[in-house]
Amino acid sequence: MTLSAEKLCKRYNREWIFRDFSFLFEPGTYAITGPNGSGKSTLLQVLWGQVPATAGTLTYQRGETAVPIEDVYRHVTIAAPYVDLMEELTLAELLRFHFSFKKVRDNRTLGELEDLMELGHARNKAVGHFSSGMKQRLKLGLAFFSEVPLVFLDEPTTNLDKSAIAWYWRHFSALPPETTVFIASNHESEYPPEARRINLSEYKAGYK
């Protein structure tokens, strides 16, 4: 699946977050970089269709077929600190709910997913009682194990300890090559060295 941004702009009140952002995203990994407050998270939200752009166009193409904006959610998964989980559900209930909308990658069972997330011991525990690291591993697991072409990760190793960071890289590396991955991060440790880097500071008003 490809995603084309043409002269994309976003403004809140009188402040331009970014301007004239044009890029063709094809399968591979893209690191969205820039200082805190540069608009990395905002760009991701515009790209996955949650936040409307102030100007410019987005085009989603799967093979020869254009994907309308109202259907984009079927083709994306998201792991980000500001995306909430349904904490009143148990892990087992949340997985059943999530995968009623998305296909499981590699036809795994939900029980297998619990074990792959290293959360099988908590399958009947309410997600609201998970530790911050467990919640992050769950968010990442939902992103990694959903069969979709676009994966959005914002500060993906937040709240992960050394062992969980190794888990993150193990499953990140297992994503199919036809997947397009977006990683918003200031830390090189969160994206692979071959990632295409996009410095969002270059799309600020007045940038020379």
C-alpha positions in Angstrom: 0.0 0.0 0.0 1.3 3.5 -0.8 0.4 6.8 0.9 1.0 10.0 -1.0 1.1 13.4 0.8 1.0 16.5 -1.5 1.6 20.0 0.0 0.2 18.9 3.3 -0.2 21.6 5.9 -1.5 21.7 9.4 -2.3 24.8 11.5 -3.7 25.2 15.0 -5.2 28.7 15.5 -2.4 30.9 14.0 0.5 28.5 14.4 1.6 26.4 11.5 2.7 22.9 12.7 4.1 22.0 9.3 3.7 23.3 5.8 4.1 22.0 2.3 4.9 18.4 3.3 5.1 16.3 0.2 6.2 12.7 0.3 5.4 9.3 -1.3 5.4 6.5 1.4 6.0 3.1 0.0 6.7 -0.2 1.9 9.6 0.3 4.3 10.3 2.1 7.6 10.2 5.9 8.0 11.5 7.7 11.1 9.7 11.0 11.7 12.2 13.1 13.7 12.4 16.5 15.2 12.6 18.3 18.6 9.8 18.1 21.1 6.8 20.1 19.9 7.8 19.9 16.3 4.6 18.2 15.3 5.7 14.6 14.9 2.6 13.1 16.6 0.3 15.6 14.7 1.8 14.5 11.4 1.1 10.8 12.2 -2.5 11.6 13.2 -3.0 13.4 9.9 -1.4 10.6 7.9 -3.6 7.9 9.5 -6.7 10.0 8.9 -7.7 11.0 12.5 -6.9 14.7 12.2 -7.8 16.6 9.0 -5.1 18.6 7.3 -5.6 22.3 7.0 -4.5 22.1 3.3 -3.1 19.6 0.9 -4.1 16.1 -0.2 -3.6 12.6 1.0 -4.0 9.6 -1.4 -4.1 6.0 -0.3 -3.5 3.3 -2.9 -3.6 -0.4 -2.5 -2.5 -2.1 -5.7 -4.5 -0.4 -8.4 -7.3 0.6 -6.1 -7.7 3.9 -4.3 -8.7 3.6 -0.7 -11.3 6.3 0.4 -10.4 8.2 3.6 -13.4 6.7 5.5 -12.0 3.2 5.0 -8.4 3.9 5.9 -8.9 2.7 9.5 -9.3 -0.8 8.1 -5.7 -0.7 6.9 -3.8 0.8 9.9 -2.8 0.0 13.4 -1.5 2.4 15.9 0.6 2.3 19.1 1.0 5.6 20.8 1.1 7.0 24.4 -2.1 9.1 23.7 -4.1 6.2 22.3 -6.2 4.7 25.1 -7.0 1.1 25.7 -10.4 -0.1 27.0 -9.2 -0.6 30.5 -12.4 -2.1 31.8 -12.0 -5.2 29.6 -9.8 -8.1 30.4 -7.0 -9.0 28.0 -8.9 -11.8 26.5 -12.0 -9.6 26.0 -9.9 -6.8 24.4 -8.2 -9.1 22.0 -11.6 -10.5 20.9 -12.9 -7.0 20.4 -9.9 -5.7 18.5 -9.7 -8.7 16.2 -13.3 -8.6 15.4 -12.3 -5.6 13.2 -8.8 -6.7 12.1 -7.5 -10.0 10.8 -4.8 -11.6 12.9 -1.4 -11.8 11.1 -0.3 -15.3 10.1 -3.7 -16.8 11.3 -2.6 -17.1 14.9 -5.1 -17.8 17.6 -5.9 -15.3 20.3 -4.3 -17.6 22.8 -1.1 -17.6 20.8 -1.2 -13.8 20.7 -1.4 -13.7 24.5 1.7 -15.8 24.7 3.5 -13.8 22.0 2.8 -10.6 24.0 4.1 -12.4 27.1 0.8 -11.6 28.8 -0.8 -15.0 28.9 -0.7 -15.0 32.7 -2.9 -11.9 32.7 -5.6 -13.0 30.2 -8.4 -12.7 32.7 -7.1 -9.5 34.3 -8.6 -6.1 33.6 -6.3 -4.0 31.4 -6.7 -1.1 33.8 -4.8 -3.1 36.3 -1.8 -3.7 34.0 1.5 -2.1 34.7 2.6 0.7 32.3 5.0 -1.7 30.6 2.4 -4.3 30.1 0.0 -1.8 28.6 2.7 -0.7 26.1 3.5 -4.2 25.2 -0.2 -4.8 24.5 -0.4 -1.7 22.3 2.6 -2.8 20.4 1.2 -6.4 20.1 -2.0 -5.1 18.7 -0.1 -3.2 16.1 2.4 -5.9 15.2 0.0 -8.8 15.0 -2.8 -7.1 13.0 -2.7 -8.0 9.3 -2.6 -4.4 7.9 -0.2 -2.6 5.5 0.3 0.6 7.6 1.7 0.5 11.1 2.1 3.7 13.1 4.3 3.8 16.2 4.8 6.9 18.3 7.7 6.7 20.9 7.3 2.9 20.8 9.6 1.9 23.7 8.0 4.2 26.2 7.7 2.4 29.6 9.6 -0.7 28.3 12.4 -2.2 30.3 15.5 -3.8 28.7 13.8 -7.2 28.2 10.7 -5.6 26.7 12.8 -3.5 24.3 14.4 -6.7 23.1 10.8 -8.1 22.6 9.9 -5.0 20.6 12.8 -5.4 18.2 12.2 -9.1 17.8 8.6 -8.6 16.6 9.4 -5.4 14.7 11.9 -7.3 12.7 9.3 -10.0 11.9 6.9 -7.6 10.2 6.5 -8.5 6.5 8.6 -6.5 4.0 5.5 -5.2 2.3 4.5 -3.3 5.5 4.9 0.5 5.7 6.0 1.5 9.2 6.0 5.1 10.6 8.0 5.7 13.8 7.8 9.1 15.5 10.9 9.4 17.7 13.8 11.5 18.8 15.8 8.4 19.8 17.8 6.4 17.2 17.4 3.4 19.4 13.7 3.2 18.5 14.0 2.8 14.7 16.4 0.7 12.5 19.4 2.3 11.0 18.0 1.7 7.4 14.9 3.8 8.2 14.3 6.8 5.9 14.5 9.8 8.2 12.2 12.8 7.8 13.1 15.8 9.9 9.8 17.6 10.5 11.7 20.8 11.4 12.3 21.2 7.6 8.6 21.7 7.1 8.1 24.6 9.5 7.2 28.1 8.3 10.3 30.1 7.8 12.6 27.2 7.6 15.7 28.0 5.4 
